[in-house]
Amino acid sequence: MNVNLPVVVVFGLAAWAAVRLLGIRPWAVALIALFGFYLADTFAAPAIDNGTRTGVDIVNNQHD
């Protein structure tokens, strides 16, 4: 069975869990999210995207 969730929902649930269960301050979560948007607009974005896709393929055992 496959479940399709938008990444925003997954990140939202992770942020809620971090604030609720780990005691992380909401401003820290907002700062990390803003840093992620900033990082996505830099030269490092393609490397991060490639590394993420490779990691997902390894976890899912989808070798080409």
PDB file of N, H, CA, C and O in Angstrom:
ATOM      1  N   MET A   1       0.842  -1.177   0.000  1.00  0.00           N
ATOM      2  CA  MET A   1       0.000   0.000   0.000  1.00  0.00           C
ATOM      3  C   MET A   1       0.888   1.243   0.000  1.00  0.00           C
ATOM      4  O   MET A   1       1.801   1.354   0.818  1.00  0.00           O
ATOM      5  N   ASN A   2       0.628   2.159  -0.899  1.00  0.00           N
ATOM      6  H   ASN A   2      -0.113   2.068  -1.564  1.00  0.00           H
ATOM      7  CA  ASN A   2       1.379   3.414  -0.981  1.00  0.00           C
ATOM      8  C   ASN A   2       0.506   4.566  -0.507  1.00  0.00           C
ATOM      9  O   ASN A   2      -0.685   4.637  -0.811  1.00  0.00           O
ATOM     10  N   VAL A   3       1.123   5.454   0.236  1.00  0.00           N
ATOM     11  H   VAL A   3       2.091   5.396   0.482  1.00  0.00           H
ATOM     12  CA  VAL A   3       0.439   6.657   0.705  1.00  0.00           C
ATOM     13  C   VAL A   3       1.214   7.845   0.168  1.00  0.00           C
ATOM     14  O   VAL A   3       2.426   7.944   0.361  1.00  0.00           O
ATOM     15  N   ASN A   4       0.520   8.740  -0.500  1.00  0.00           N
ATOM     16  H   ASN A   4      -0.465   8.660  -0.657  1.00  0.00           H
ATOM     17  CA  ASN A   4       1.164   9.930  -1.050  1.00  0.00           C
ATOM     18  C   ASN A   4       0.832  11.136  -0.195  1.00  0.00           C
ATOM     19  O   ASN A   4      -0.330  11.527  -0.081  1.00  0.00           O
ATOM     20  N   LEU A   5       1.858  11.726   0.408  1.00  0.00           N
ATOM     21  H   LEU A   5       2.801  11.408   0.316  1.00  0.00           H
ATOM     22  CA  LEU A   5       1.695  12.935   1.209  1.00  0.00           C
ATOM     23  C   LEU A   5       2.606  14.019   0.657  1.00  0.00           C
ATOM     24  O   LEU A   5       3.745  13.747   0.278  1.00  0.00           O
ATOM     25  N   PRO A   6       2.108  15.235   0.613  1.00  0.00           N
ATOM     26  CA  PRO A   6       3.015  16.320   0.216  1.00  0.00           C
ATOM     27  C   PRO A   6       4.127  16.478   1.249  1.00  0.00           C
ATOM     28  O   PRO A   6       3.916  16.239   2.438  1.00  0.00           O
ATOM     29  N   VAL A   7       5.304  16.878   0.793  1.00  0.00           N
ATOM     30  H   VAL A   7       5.475  17.072  -0.173  1.00  0.00           H
ATOM     31  CA  VAL A   7       6.448  17.052   1.681  1.00  0.00           C
ATOM     32  C   VAL A   7       6.151  18.106   2.741  1.00  0.00           C
ATOM     33  O   VAL A   7       6.651  18.020   3.863  1.00  0.00           O
ATOM     34  N   VAL A   8       5.339  19.101   2.388  1.00  0.00           N
ATOM     35  H   VAL A   8       4.933  19.171   1.477  1.00  0.00           H
ATOM     36  CA  VAL A   8       4.997  20.152   3.352  1.00  0.00           C
ATOM     37  C   VAL A   8       4.258  19.561   4.547  1.00  0.00           C
ATOM     38  O   VAL A   8       4.478  19.985   5.681  1.00  0.00           O
ATOM     39  N   VAL A   9       3.391  18.594   4.307  1.00  0.00           N
ATOM     40  H   VAL A   9       3.212  18.249   3.385  1.00  0.00           H
ATOM     41  CA  VAL A   9       2.654  17.953   5.405  1.00  0.00           C
ATOM     42  C   VAL A   9       3.618  17.175   6.298  1.00  0.00           C
ATOM     43  O   VAL A   9       3.519  17.241   7.523  1.00  0.00           O
ATOM     44  N   VAL A  10       4.531  16.455   5.701  1.00  0.00           N
ATOM     45  H   VAL A  10       4.612  16.402   4.706  1.00  0.00           H
ATOM     46  CA  VAL A  10       5.506  15.680   6.468  1.00  0.00           C
ATOM     47  C   VAL A  10       6.375  16.612   7.316  1.00  0.00           C
ATOM     48  O   VAL A  10       6.594  16.354   8.500  1.00  0.00           O
ATOM     49  N   PHE A  11       6.870  17.699   6.706  1.00  0.00           N
ATOM     50  H   PHE A  11       6.693  17.908   5.745  1.00  0.00           H
ATOM     51  CA  PHE A  11       7.688  18.655   7.454  1.00  0.00           C
ATOM     52  C   PHE A  11       6.876  19.350   8.535  1.00  0.00           C
ATOM     53  O   PHE A  11       7.390  19.625   9.619  1.00  0.00           O
ATOM     54  N   GLY A  12       5.615  19.635   8.249  1.00  0.00           N
ATOM     55  H   GLY A  12       5.197  19.411   7.368  1.00  0.00           H
ATOM     56  CA  GLY A  12       4.753  20.249   9.258  1.00  0.00           C
ATOM     57  C   GLY A  12       4.556  19.345  10.456  1.00  0.00           C
ATOM     58  O   GLY A  12       4.604  19.804  11.597  1.00  0.00           O
ATOM     59  N   LEU A  13       4.336  18.076  10.210  1.00  0.00           N
ATOM     60  H   LEU A  13       4.298  17.704   9.283  1.00  0.00           H
ATOM     61  CA  LEU A  13       4.189  17.119  11.315  1.00  0.00           C
ATOM     62  C   LEU A  13       5.489  16.966  12.102  1.00  0.00           C
ATOM     63  O   LEU A  13       5.467  16.849  13.327  1.00  0.00           O
ATOM     64  N   ALA A  14       6.608  16.966  11.404  1.00  0.00           N
ATOM     65  H   ALA A  14       6.626  17.061  10.409  1.00  0.00           H
ATOM     66  CA  ALA A  14       7.898  16.880  12.085  1.00  0.00           C
ATOM     67  C   ALA A  14       8.144  18.125  12.931  1.00  0.00           C
ATOM     68  O   ALA A  14       8.650  18.025  14.048  1.00  0.00           O
ATOM     69  N   ALA A  15       7.790  19.294  12.408  1.00  0.00           N
ATOM     70  H   ALA A  15       7.378  19.376  11.501  1.00  0.00           H
ATOM     71  CA  ALA A  15       7.959  20.532  13.173  1.00  0.00           C
ATOM     72  C   ALA A  15       7.044  20.537  14.390  1.00  0.00           C
ATOM     73  O   ALA A  15       7.459  20.932  15.480  1.00  0.00           O
ATOM     74  N   TRP A  16       5.811  20.103  14.212  1.00  0.00           N
ATOM     75  H   TRP A  16       5.474  19.782  13.327  1.00  0.00           H
ATOM     76  CA  TRP A  16       4.881  20.040  15.348  1.00  0.00           C
ATOM     77  C   TRP A  16       5.414  19.087  16.424  1.00  0.00           C
ATOM     78  O   TRP A  16       5.359  19.397  17.613  1.00  0.00           O
ATOM     79  N   ALA A  17       5.925  17.938  16.006  1.00  0.00           N
ATOM     80  H   ALA A  17       5.970  17.686  15.039  1.00  0.00           H
ATOM     81  CA  ALA A  17       6.474  16.979  16.965  1.00  0.00           C
ATOM     82  C   ALA A  17       7.702  17.552  17.672  1.00  0.00           C
ATOM     83  O   ALA A  17       7.887  17.336  18.870  1.00  0.00           O
ATOM     84  N   ALA A  18       8.532  18.276  16.941  1.00  0.00           N
ATOM     85  H   ALA A  18       8.382  18.452  15.968  1.00  0.00           H
ATOM     86  CA  ALA A  18       9.721  18.866  17.556  1.00  0.00           C
ATOM     87  C   ALA A  18       9.349  19.903  18.605  1.00  0.00           C
ATOM     88  O   ALA A  18       9.965  19.967  19.669  1.00  0.00           O
ATOM     89  N   VAL A  19       8.344  20.714  18.304  1.00  0.00           N
ATOM     90  H   VAL A  19       7.844  20.662  17.439  1.00  0.00           H
ATOM     91  CA  VAL A  19       7.907  21.731  19.262  1.00  0.00           C
ATOM     92  C   VAL A  19       7.212  21.080  20.443  1.00  0.00           C
ATOM     93  O   VAL A  19       7.467  21.429  21.595  1.00  0.00           O
ATOM     94  N   ARG A  20       6.351  20.153  20.157  1.00  0.00           N
ATOM     95  H   ARG A  20       6.143  19.869  19.221  1.00  0.00           H
ATOM     96  CA  ARG A  20       5.522  19.546  21.205  1.00  0.00           C
ATOM     97  C   ARG A  20       6.304  18.560  22.083  1.00  0.00           C
ATOM     98  O   ARG A  20       6.218  18.615  23.310  1.00  0.00           O
ATOM     99  N   LEU A  21       7.055  17.674  21.462  1.00  0.00           N
ATOM    100  H   LEU A  21       7.125  17.629  20.466  1.00  0.00           H
ATOM    101  CA  LEU A  21       7.675  16.584  22.208  1.00  0.00           C
ATOM    102  C   LEU A  21       9.111  16.871  22.644  1.00  0.00           C
ATOM    103  O   LEU A  21       9.536  16.419  23.707  1.00  0.00           O
ATOM    104  N   LEU A  22       9.852  17.610  21.839  1.00  0.00           N
ATOM    105  H   LEU A  22       9.506  17.977  20.975  1.00  0.00           H
ATOM    106  CA  LEU A  22      11.248  17.860  22.157  1.00  0.00           C
ATOM    107  C   LEU A  22      11.484  19.205  22.835  1.00  0.00           C
ATOM    108  O   LEU A  22      12.582  19.478  23.321  1.00  0.00           O
ATOM    109  N   GLY A  23      10.459  20.036  22.864  1.00  0.00           N
ATOM    110  H   GLY A  23       9.567  19.814  22.469  1.00  0.00           H
ATOM    111  CA  GLY A  23      10.583  21.329  23.518  1.00  0.00           C
ATOM    112  C   GLY A  23      11.372  22.353  22.722  1.00  0.00           C
ATOM    113  O   GLY A  23      11.903  23.306  23.293  1.00  0.00           O
ATOM    114  N   ILE A  24      11.457  22.166  21.399  1.00  0.00           N
ATOM    115  H   ILE A  24      11.026  21.392  20.935  1.00  0.00           H
ATOM    116  CA  ILE A  24      12.153  23.140  20.557  1.00  0.00           C
ATOM    117  C   ILE A  24      11.262  24.372  20.430  1.00  0.00           C
ATOM    118  O   ILE A  24      10.047  24.255  20.268  1.00  0.00           O
ATOM    119  N   ARG A  25      11.861  25.530  20.505  1.00  0.00           N
ATOM    120  H   ARG A  25      12.847  25.626  20.637  1.00  0.00           H
ATOM    121  CA  ARG A  25      11.107  26.785  20.422  1.00  0.00           C
ATOM    122  C   ARG A  25      10.555  26.984  19.002  1.00  0.00           C
ATOM    123  O   ARG A  25      11.236  26.670  18.026  1.00  0.00           O
ATOM    124  N   PRO A  26       9.337  27.499  18.885  1.00  0.00           N
ATOM    125  CA  PRO A  26       8.763  27.739  17.545  1.00  0.00           C
ATOM    126  C   PRO A  26       9.607  28.692  16.695  1.00  0.00           C
ATOM    127  O   PRO A  26       9.651  28.541  15.474  1.00  0.00           O
ATOM    128  N   TRP A  27      10.279  29.671  17.314  1.00  0.00           N
ATOM    129  H   TRP A  27      10.243  29.794  18.306  1.00  0.00           H
ATOM    130  CA  TRP A  27      11.108  30.583  16.529  1.00  0.00           C
ATOM    131  C   TRP A  27      12.286  29.836  15.904  1.00  0.00           C
ATOM    132  O   TRP A  27      12.743  30.197  14.820  1.00  0.00           O
ATOM    133  N   ALA A  28      12.780  28.793  16.584  1.00  0.00           N
ATOM    134  H   ALA A  28      12.409  28.499  17.465  1.00  0.00           H
ATOM    135  CA  ALA A  28      13.885  28.008  16.024  1.00  0.00           C
ATOM    136  C   ALA A  28      13.409  27.210  14.808  1.00  0.00           C
ATOM    137  O   ALA A  28      14.138  27.075  13.824  1.00  0.00           O
ATOM    138  N   VAL A  29      12.200  26.691  14.880  1.00  0.00           N
ATOM    139  H   VAL A  29      11.609  26.801  15.679  1.00  0.00           H
ATOM    140  CA  VAL A  29      11.634  25.961  13.742  1.00  0.00           C
ATOM    141  C   VAL A  29      11.473  26.908  12.557  1.00  0.00           C
ATOM    142  O   VAL A  29      11.805  26.553  11.426  1.00  0.00           O
ATOM    143  N   ALA A  30      10.959  28.119  12.816  1.00  0.00           N
ATOM    144  H   ALA A  30      10.689  28.407  13.734  1.00  0.00           H
ATOM    145  CA  ALA A  30      10.798  29.107  11.746  1.00  0.00           C
ATOM    146  C   ALA A  30      12.145  29.501  11.155  1.00  0.00           C
ATOM    147  O   ALA A  30      12.261  29.663   9.941  1.00  0.00           O
ATOM    148  N   LEU A  31      13.155  29.655  11.989  1.00  0.00           N
ATOM    149  H   LEU A  31      13.061  29.523  12.976  1.00  0.00           H
ATOM    150  CA  LEU A  31      14.489  30.015  11.518  1.00  0.00           C
ATOM    151  C   LEU A  31      15.077  28.914  10.634  1.00  0.00           C
ATOM    152  O   LEU A  31      15.683  29.201   9.601  1.00  0.00           O
ATOM    153  N   ILE A  32      14.901  27.675  11.035  1.00  0.00           N
ATOM    154  H   ILE A  32      14.409  27.442  11.873  1.00  0.00           H
ATOM    155  CA  ILE A  32      15.400  26.552  10.238  1.00  0.00           C
ATOM    156  C   ILE A  32      14.686  26.488   8.889  1.00  0.00           C
ATOM    157  O   ILE A  32      15.319  26.230   7.864  1.00  0.00           O
ATOM    158  N   ALA A  33      13.363  26.722   8.884  1.00  0.00           N
ATOM    159  H   ALA A  33      12.849  26.932   9.716  1.00  0.00           H
ATOM    160  CA  ALA A  33      12.607  26.722   7.627  1.00  0.00           C
ATOM    161  C   ALA A  33      13.078  27.850   6.711  1.00  0.00           C
ATOM    162  O   ALA A  33      13.249  27.641   5.510  1.00  0.00           O
ATOM    163  N   LEU A  34      13.286  29.039   7.268  1.00  0.00           N
ATOM    164  H   LEU A  34      13.147  29.208   8.244  1.00  0.00           H
ATOM    165  CA  LEU A  34      13.760  30.156   6.454  1.00  0.00           C
ATOM    166  C   LEU A  34      15.158  29.886   5.908  1.00  0.00           C
ATOM    167  O   LEU A  34      15.453  30.224   4.761  1.00  0.00           O
ATOM    168  N   PHE A  35      16.019  29.279   6.721  1.00  0.00           N
ATOM    169  H   PHE A  35      15.779  29.004   7.652  1.00  0.00           H
ATOM    170  CA  PHE A  35      17.347  28.925   6.250  1.00  0.00           C
ATOM    171  C   PHE A  35      17.263  27.906   5.106  1.00  0.00           C
ATOM    172  O   PHE A  35      18.053  27.962   4.163  1.00  0.00           O
ATOM    173  N   GLY A  36      16.320  26.990   5.190  1.00  0.00           N
ATOM    174  H   GLY A  36      15.679  26.944   5.955  1.00  0.00           H
ATOM    175  CA  GLY A  36      16.138  26.013   4.116  1.00  0.00           C
ATOM    176  C   GLY A  36      15.741  26.672   2.808  1.00  0.00           C
ATOM    177  O   GLY A  36      16.234  26.298   1.744  1.00  0.00           O
ATOM    178  N   PHE A  37      14.841  27.664   2.884  1.00  0.00           N
ATOM    179  H   PHE A  37      14.440  27.968   3.748  1.00  0.00           H
ATOM    180  CA  PHE A  37      14.459  28.397   1.676  1.00  0.00           C
ATOM    181  C   PHE A  37      15.640  29.189   1.124  1.00  0.00           C
ATOM    182  O   PHE A  37      15.825  29.270  -0.090  1.00  0.00           O
ATOM    183  N   TYR A  38      16.436  29.769   2.013  1.00  0.00           N
ATOM    184  H   TYR A  38      16.286  29.703   2.999  1.00  0.00           H
ATOM    185  CA  TYR A  38      17.625  30.504   1.578  1.00  0.00           C
ATOM    186  C   TYR A  38      18.625  29.558   0.911  1.00  0.00           C
ATOM    187  O   TYR A  38      19.198  29.887  -0.128  1.00  0.00           O
ATOM    188  N   LEU A  39      18.831  28.400   1.504  1.00  0.00           N
ATOM    189  H   LEU A  39      18.365  28.133   2.348  1.00  0.00           H
ATOM    190  CA  LEU A  39      19.779  27.438   0.971  1.00  0.00           C
ATOM    191  C   LEU A  39      19.336  26.902  -0.387  1.00  0.00           C
ATOM    192  O   LEU A  39      20.172  26.575  -1.229  1.00  0.00           O
ATOM    193  N   ALA A  40      18.028  26.812  -0.602  1.00  0.00           N
ATOM    194  H   ALA A  40      17.348  27.077   0.083  1.00  0.00           H
ATOM    195  CA  ALA A  40      17.514  26.302  -1.871  1.00  0.00           C
ATOM    196  C   ALA A  40      17.814  27.238  -3.033  1.00  0.00           C
ATOM    197  O   ALA A  40      17.716  26.837  -4.193  1.00  0.00           O
ATOM    198  N   ASP A  41      18.182  28.492  -2.728  1.00  0.00           N
ATOM    199  H   ASP A  41      18.261  28.817  -1.786  1.00  0.00           H
ATOM    200  CA  ASP A  41      18.468  29.464  -3.777  1.00  0.00           C
ATOM    201  C   ASP A  41      19.969  29.671  -3.983  1.00  0.00           C
ATOM    202  O   ASP A  41      20.376  30.647  -4.614  1.00  0.00           O
ATOM    203  N   THR A  42      20.787  28.772  -3.462  1.00  0.00           N
ATOM    204  H   THR A  42      20.457  27.979  -2.949  1.00  0.00           H
ATOM    205  CA  THR A  42      22.234  28.908  -3.592  1.00  0.00           C
ATOM    206  C   THR A  42      22.787  27.868  -4.557  1.00  0.00           C
ATOM    207  O   THR A  42      22.051  27.042  -5.097  1.00  0.00           O
ATOM    208  N   PHE A  43      24.089  27.926  -4.760  1.00  0.00           N
ATOM    209  H   PHE A  43      24.687  28.597  -4.321  1.00  0.00           H
ATOM    210  CA  PHE A  43      24.751  26.965  -5.644  1.00  0.00           C
ATOM    211  C   PHE A  43      24.738  25.548  -5.073  1.00  0.00           C
ATOM    212  O   PHE A  43      24.971  24.587  -5.807  1.00  0.00           O
ATOM    213  N   ALA A  44      24.468  25.405  -3.768  1.00  0.00           N
ATOM    214  H   ALA A  44      24.279  26.186  -3.172  1.00  0.00           H
ATOM    215  CA  ALA A  44      24.473  24.086  -3.130  1.00  0.00           C
ATOM    216  C   ALA A  44      23.185  23.302  -3.375  1.00  0.00           C
ATOM    217  O   ALA A  44      23.131  22.104  -3.098  1.00  0.00           O
ATOM    218  N   ALA A  45      22.160  23.955  -3.883  1.00  0.00           N
ATOM    219  H   ALA A  45      22.204  24.928  -4.108  1.00  0.00           H
ATOM    220  CA  ALA A  45      20.866  23.298  -4.065  1.00  0.00           C
ATOM    221  C   ALA A  45      20.938  22.058  -4.968  1.00  0.00           C
ATOM    222  O   ALA A  45      20.366  21.032  -4.600  1.00  0.00           O
ATOM    223  N   PRO A  46      21.610  22.095  -6.131  1.00  0.00           N
ATOM    224  CA  PRO A  46      21.673  20.880  -6.961  1.00  0.00           C
ATOM    225  C   PRO A  46      22.371  19.716  -6.262  1.00  0.00           C
ATOM    226  O   PRO A  46      21.964  18.564  -6.414  1.00  0.00           O
ATOM    227  N   ALA A  47      23.415  20.012  -5.503  1.00  0.00           N
ATOM    228  H   ALA A  47      23.745  20.948  -5.379  1.00  0.00           H
ATOM    229  CA  ALA A  47      24.115  18.939  -4.786  1.00  0.00           C
ATOM    230  C   ALA A  47      23.236  18.343  -3.703  1.00  0.00           C
ATOM    231  O   ALA A  47      23.233  17.128  -3.501  1.00  0.00           O
ATOM    232  N   ILE A  48      22.492  19.188  -3.006  1.00  0.00           N
ATOM    233  H   ILE A  48      22.495  20.175  -3.170  1.00  0.00           H
ATOM    234  CA  ILE A  48      21.589  18.707  -1.961  1.00  0.00           C
ATOM    235  C   ILE A  48      20.474  17.864  -2.585  1.00  0.00           C
ATOM    236  O   ILE A  48      20.114  16.811  -2.060  1.00  0.00           O
ATOM    237  N   ASP A  49      19.930  18.340  -3.716  1.00  0.00           N
ATOM    238  H   ASP A  49      20.223  19.196  -4.143  1.00  0.00           H
ATOM    239  CA  ASP A  49      18.867  17.608  -4.396  1.00  0.00           C
ATOM    240  C   ASP A  49      19.362  16.244  -4.874  1.00  0.00           C
ATOM    241  O   ASP A  49      18.676  15.237  -4.702  1.00  0.00           O
ATOM    242  N   ASN A  50      20.538  16.214  -5.465  1.00  0.00           N
ATOM    243  H   ASN A  50      21.095  17.033  -5.605  1.00  0.00           H
ATOM    244  CA  ASN A  50      21.104  14.955  -5.955  1.00  0.00           C
ATOM    245  C   ASN A  50      21.372  13.998  -4.793  1.00  0.00           C
ATOM    246  O   ASN A  50      21.079  12.806  -4.891  1.00  0.00           O
ATOM    247  N   GLY A  51      21.922  14.508  -3.708  1.00  0.00           N
ATOM    248  H   GLY A  51      22.160  15.475  -3.628  1.00  0.00           H
ATOM    249  CA  GLY A  51      22.193  13.663  -2.546  1.00  0.00           C
ATOM    250  C   GLY A  51      20.924  13.117  -1.922  1.00  0.00           C
ATOM    251  O   GLY A  51      20.878  11.966  -1.487  1.00  0.00           O
ATOM    252  N   THR A  52      19.897  13.948  -1.880  1.00  0.00           N
ATOM    253  H   THR A  52      19.934  14.883  -2.233  1.00  0.00           H
ATOM    254  CA  THR A  52      18.613  13.501  -1.327  1.00  0.00           C
ATOM    255  C   THR A  52      17.991  12.417  -2.193  1.00  0.00           C
ATOM    256  O   THR A  52      17.505  11.407  -1.685  1.00  0.00           O
ATOM    257  N   ARG A  53      18.010  12.634  -3.507  1.00  0.00           N
ATOM    258  H   ARG A  53      18.405  13.455  -3.919  1.00  0.00           H
ATOM    259  CA  ARG A  53      17.441  11.625  -4.412  1.00  0.00           C
ATOM    260  C   ARG A  53      18.218  10.309  -4.341  1.00  0.00           C
ATOM    261  O   ARG A  53      17.622   9.233  -4.369  1.00  0.00           O
ATOM    262  N   THR A  54      19.526  10.394  -4.250  1.00  0.00           N
ATOM    263  H   THR A  54      20.011  11.268  -4.227  1.00  0.00           H
ATOM    264  CA  THR A  54      20.347   9.188  -4.125  1.00  0.00           C
ATOM    265  C   THR A  54      20.032   8.456  -2.829  1.00  0.00           C
ATOM    266  O   THR A  54      19.905   7.232  -2.816  1.00  0.00           O
ATOM    267  N   GLY A  55      19.906   9.206  -1.740  1.00  0.00           N
ATOM    268  H   GLY A  55      20.010  10.201  -1.750  1.00  0.00           H
ATOM    269  CA  GLY A  55      19.569   8.592  -0.454  1.00  0.00           C
ATOM    270  C   GLY A  55      18.216   7.910  -0.478  1.00  0.00           C
ATOM    271  O   GLY A  55      18.057   6.819   0.069  1.00  0.00           O
ATOM    272  N   VAL A  56      17.237   8.548  -1.110  1.00  0.00           N
ATOM    273  H   VAL A  56      17.367   9.434  -1.555  1.00  0.00           H
ATOM    274  CA  VAL A  56      15.903   7.941  -1.212  1.00  0.00           C
ATOM    275  C   VAL A  56      15.958   6.686  -2.057  1.00  0.00           C
ATOM    276  O   VAL A  56      15.334   5.681  -1.715  1.00  0.00           O
ATOM    277  N   ASP A  57      16.702   6.730  -3.166  1.00  0.00           N
ATOM    278  H   ASP A  57      17.208   7.546  -3.444  1.00  0.00           H
ATOM    279  CA  ASP A  57      16.837   5.534  -4.009  1.00  0.00           C
ATOM    280  C   ASP A  57      17.508   4.392  -3.256  1.00  0.00           C
ATOM    281  O   ASP A  57      17.120   3.236  -3.420  1.00  0.00           O
ATOM    282  N   ILE A  58      18.504   4.697  -2.435  1.00  0.00           N
ATOM    283  H   ILE A  58      18.819   5.637  -2.302  1.00  0.00           H
ATOM    284  CA  ILE A  58      19.176   3.649  -1.646  1.00  0.00           C
ATOM    285  C   ILE A  58      18.207   3.042  -0.639  1.00  0.00           C
ATOM    286  O   ILE A  58      18.152   1.823  -0.473  1.00  0.00           O
ATOM    287  N   VAL A  59      17.440   3.905   0.032  1.00  0.00           N
ATOM    288  H   VAL A  59      17.485   4.895  -0.103  1.00  0.00           H
ATOM    289  CA  VAL A  59      16.479   3.401   1.024  1.00  0.00           C
ATOM    290  C   VAL A  59      15.407   2.550   0.347  1.00  0.00           C
ATOM    291  O   VAL A  59      14.979   1.537   0.898  1.00  0.00           O
ATOM    292  N   ASN A  60      14.974   2.955  -0.838  1.00  0.00           N
ATOM    293  H   ASN A  60      15.322   3.779  -1.286  1.00  0.00           H
ATOM    294  CA  ASN A  60      13.921   2.230  -1.548  1.00  0.00           C
ATOM    295  C   ASN A  60      14.461   1.086  -2.397  1.00  0.00           C
ATOM    296  O   ASN A  60      13.685   0.393  -3.055  1.00  0.00           O
ATOM    297  N   ASN A  61      15.765   0.876  -2.398  1.00  0.00           N
ATOM    298  H   ASN A  61      16.396   1.439  -1.863  1.00  0.00           H
ATOM    299  CA  ASN A  61      16.418  -0.173  -3.203  1.00  0.00           C
ATOM    300  C   ASN A  61      16.089  -0.071  -4.680  1.00  0.00           C
ATOM    301  O   ASN A  61      15.778  -1.072  -5.326  1.00  0.00           O
ATOM    302  N   GLN A  62      16.158   1.137  -5.212  1.00  0.00           N
ATOM    303  H   GLN A  62      16.411   1.950  -4.687  1.00  0.00           H
ATOM    304  CA  GLN A  62      15.886   1.358  -6.636  1.00  0.00           C
ATOM    305  C   GLN A  62      17.171   1.731  -7.332  1.00  0.00           C
ATOM    306  O   GLN A  62      17.367   2.889  -7.701  1.00  0.00           O
ATOM    307  N   HIS A  63      18.054   0.760  -7.519  1.00  0.00           N
ATOM    308  H   HIS A  63      17.895  -0.181  -7.219  1.00  0.00           H
ATOM    309  CA  HIS A  63      19.317   1.012  -8.189  1.00  0.00           C
ATOM    310  C   HIS A  63      19.111   0.928  -9.687  1.00  0.00           C
ATOM    311  O   HIS A  63      18.405   0.048 -10.178  1.00  0.00           O
ATOM    312  N   ASP A  64      19.734   1.850 -10.415  1.00  0.00           N
ATOM    313  H   ASP A  64      20.308   2.565 -10.016  1.00  0.00           H
ATOM    314  CA  ASP A  64      19.611   1.841 -11.893  1.00  0.00           C
ATOM    315  C   ASP A  64      20.582   0.882 -12.510  1.00  0.00           C
ATOM    316  O   ASP A  64      20.621   0.744 -13.733  1.00  0.00           O
TER     317      ASP A  64
END
